[in-house]
Amino acid sequence: MSARARAAIVGIGQTPFTRGTPHSTLELHLLAGLEALADAGLTAEDVDGVMPNELAGTVAEDFILNLGVPGLAFSSTIRTGGASFASAIQSAALAIEGGVATTVLLVAGRRGYSSQRVSRTSEGAIAPHPVMRQVDEFERPFGNTVASQWFAHAARRHMHEFGTTSEDFGRIAVACRKHANQNPRALMYEKTMTLEQHQASPLIADPLRLLDCSLESDGATAIVMTSLERARDLRKRPVSLLGYGEGHGFPPTSITHKRDMTRIEGLEIAARRAFGRAGLRPSDIDCAQLYDGFTWVVLASLEAVGFCGHGEGGAFVRDGRIELGGALPINTSGGLLSEGHCSGANLVSEAVRQLRREVEPARQVPDCETVLVTAEGDFHEGAAVILGVER
Amino acid sequence: MSGAGKAQGAAALRPAPLVTELSEGFWQGVREGRLVIQRCLGCGVLRHYPQPMCPACRSLGFDWAPVSGRGRIYSYTVAHRAFHPAWQAHVPYAIATIELDEGIRMVCDLLGTPPEAVAIDARVEVFFEDLPGQGPMPRFRVVDPAVGESAAARVSETKGSRGRERAGEGTPR
């Protein structure tokens, strides 16, 4: 256990992943938040920090008002899209380590099926967003309108430079699906996938196929963080935050303008910082929960973290290494590709469950003591956290 | 110009670029049929997309420099599904990241070029076109398929039919 660990995750809560929900996004957040507090043995009165999630559009005032939080001392929202939840863990840790807050609630997730559905934007307007300003002026008006298309440019260039194939992407999709098939919580629990089915799935933004894209689902996930010292007195086995880091590539406002779009530069920086802070190396990781908005992002994340060299991701995933039972199981819940898209927060809850031995026996990574969670958002921005348990 | 956009009514108009005071010079050039790129007055470096400060020398001063309009495809995707109604009638269509010979990158949908003719390193050139909902826009077309790409071989088979069919879209002003 690193001497640096000063913050811990003490509670997790999650609404079911569904396609259709009677609840608003805020209601989903409140339900997940209450469950996380109960899991920790805490109440809303204990909360003095809230990290609302950018992608959900919630604000701190929503939580004060509805949970009845009497003494909020800290609140902040990170604006790096899919990386914002993992980055928020860093901010929450700083608030706890700095003595500004003692108990911080982090919530993410949205009605990705019932209201903010990418595949239905054909009917809707393009939402203005400060980070998207340049894309709104110079890419969307030229037909490059959605994330699958932006990431397809990077995936295509990766294939061109390194010989990466669609089958390599497919092996990632299949690994996630196999894991989801052992996770009753997963939206794709009962739906199997073969590499042949992946290859036969329709092209969305060539080279990305339908089964290279993450799910459109409704649901929210919450975690509660506090100091490691206080965590030892709470209900569940504390999960220590051993390392954290965020990173921003250049330019941060477009994938097509990246100096090298085949790298997730923001994650390279973030992972380096997280490992440095933890005093650990990639070979110390027992399993990894890698942000999987698209399969190519997983492949590029394996490279960015340093599990393999730049350009070697395709070869790395070819032999079953990333599946349960392999040397580096990834996305053991099914991830965003097959469990549900909870803005990356469900990768963190899965890491906590693995470390607490709370998953189904078939999914439990043996001797799991150290888990890496990565996130990628907007235009190759990155965040990484390393979680562990005391022996 | 293709009638597809008009035929579907107002909902099918291409989204207008959100022009800012900062980028006005770029669009002024486009209206004049010229491709101009923001150039730092401090160090002479070209930059796109427009931004207020030069990240190399931190100068706020800039002017607009004409560029060749010639370059190559750095990467691309072929959209098989439209996520905006303006492109519904065009799928599958290629969207390219273009690297100009001056080292500047731009993004453009290549509606006048069959997807089979699009390949990394293929040579492209700019032209200008009035588009429904947008007005004058810089556009690109493939002028010389990449050497050594398998796509180059496919071009000769497909260019005849689809290329001519859509050629009207690519008329320079």
Interface residues (C-beta under 8 A of the other chain):
Chain A: V118 S119 T121 S122 E123 I126 P128 R133 Q134 D136 E137 F138 E139 R140 P141 F142 G143 N144 T145 V146 S148 Q149 A152 H153 A154 R156 R157 H160 P202 L203 I204 A205 D206 P207 L208 F250 T253 S254 T256 H257 M261
Chain B: R14 P15 A16 P17 L18 V19 T20 S23 H48 Y49 P55 Y74 S75 Y76 T77 V78 A79 H80 R81 A82 F83 H84 P85 W87 Q88 H90 P92 Y93 I95 T97 R105 M106 V107 C108 D109 L111 P115 I120 Q134 M137
